[in-house]
Amino acid sequence: MSDQQQPFFNIQRVYLKDLSLEQPNSPAIFLEQDMPTVEVQVDVGAEQLAEGVFEVVVIGTVTAKVNEKVAFLVEGKQAGIFDIRNVPAEQLDPLIGIACPTIIYPYLRSNIADAISRAGFQPIHLSEINFQALYEQRLAALAEQQGETGADDSGIVMPDGSAARPH
């Protein structure tokens, strides 16, 4: 009986949910001599699929421009399905918002670098991300948005900053 109450965490699957590449100014952009400027955005989303089963998605967008012309835009959504059971409610959100994205992110980095190099550009290797700091920033922003002083029971942090509470 006590085994059924033990905290349980299992990765069911890690998969590439979506990958898109746009090169609106090719082939002319390959003739440009200036170095591109690169902008990177990363976001995290989560959804409860069933009792104790969650999908966590890390979204990465890389935009490179040369002289204000877009060289390429790559967006990838790397996802994972996680089985999480018998975890106290106050530990569930950090597990979904920090641990799961940390597991998924290396796959996203690899897929984005591969897409960029296959597009004919030098691969861009995304830097490591401290998902705990990102999670804490989201909680602070959510608390500020809701006019609260604390956000202990904020639920799963969604990409739009709203909170979804697991049932």
N, C-alpha and C positions, 0 to 999 in steps of 0.2 A: 504494500500500500504506500509506504513512504517514497518508493521510487517514482510513483505517479505525481508526487508533489515536488520533486526535484526540479529546479530550473532547467529548461531545455532550450537549446539554441542550435539550429541546424540550417545550413545553406542547402535549399532544395535545388536551386538553379541560378546561374549567372548567365545573362544573355544580352546580346545587342538588340535593343528594341527598335531603334531608328537611327539611320545615318544618312545625312544629306550633304551634298557638296555642290556649290555653285561657283562658277568662274565666269562672271558676266562680261569681263573684258579680255578674255582669251581669244585669239592668240597674241594680240597686241601687247598685253601686259608682260609677256615674256621678254619683250624687247626693251623694257624700261631698265635703266641702269641704277636708279636710286633704290636704297634699302626700304623694304616695306615696314610700316608700323603695324603692330599686332595688338589686337584687343582680345582678351579672354574673359568669358563669363562662365561661372559654374553655379548650378542650382541643384537642390535636392527636393524630391517629392516622395510621398509615401501614401499607400492605400492599403486598407485592410481587405483581404480577399475572402477570408473565412475566419472562423474562430482560431486564433493563434497563428494565422498565416498572413504575411504581409509582403507586398511588393514595394521595393525601394528603388527609386530611379535617380541616377545622377545624370544631369544634363550639362553638356559642355558645348560652348559656342566659341569658335575661333574665327575672327575676322581680320584679314590682312589687307592693307591698302598701300598703294604706291601713288604718291601725289594725289591723294583724295579719290583715286579710282580703286574700286574693290578688285583685288587680285583673286581672292577666294574667300568663301564663307563656308565653314564646316560646322554642322551641328550634329552631335551624337547623343543618344540616350541609351545609357548602359543600365540595365536593370538586374535585380536579383529577387528571388522569392525566398523568404526566410520563414522558418517554422520557429516560433518563439512562444513557449508555454511556461506557466508557473513562475513568471517574473513579476515582482511587485510593480504596481502601476507607476510608481515614481521612478522606476528604473527602465520602464518600457520605452518612453520617449527618447531618453538619451541613447539607448541601445539602437533604436531605429534611426535616430538623427545623427549619430556619431559612428558607432561601430559598423553598421551596415554600409554606409557610404564609403568608409575607409576600405572595406573589402572590395567593393565594386569599382572604385576609382582607377586602380591600376589598369583594369581592362579598358576603360574609357580612354585613358591616356594612350594606350597602345593603338587602339582603333582609330583615334583621331590622327596620330602621327602617321599611321599607315595610309589613311585616306589622303592626307596632304602630300605625302611623297608619291603616291600613285597618280596624283593630279599634276605632277611635274615640278613640284616645289620642294625646297629643302624641308625635311620634316621638322615640325615644331613639337618639342617634348614639353608638355604641360608640367609645371612645377608641382611639388607636393602640396597638399592642402591640409591644414589643421581643421578637421571637421568639428572638433570640439569648440574652437573659437567661432567658427561659422554658426554653429548651433546656438551658442550663447548670444551672438549678435542678433540672430532671429528672435530669440526669446525676448531680448531687450526691446527690439523694434515692435514686437507684438504687444508687449506690456505697455509701451508708450502709445501705440495705436489705440489700445483699449482703455487707456487712462488708468491703468492699474499700477501698483507699486511692485507687485510680484507676479510671476507667471509660472508658479510651481505646477499647476495642473493644466498646462496649455494644450496638451494633446500632441498629436503628430503635426509637425510643421510642414505645411504644403508649399508648393512653389510660389503661390501668390501671397504667402505670409499668413494665410488663415490657418486656424487650428482645426483638425478633425480629431474627434475623440473616439478611440476604439470602443466598441461595444462588447 
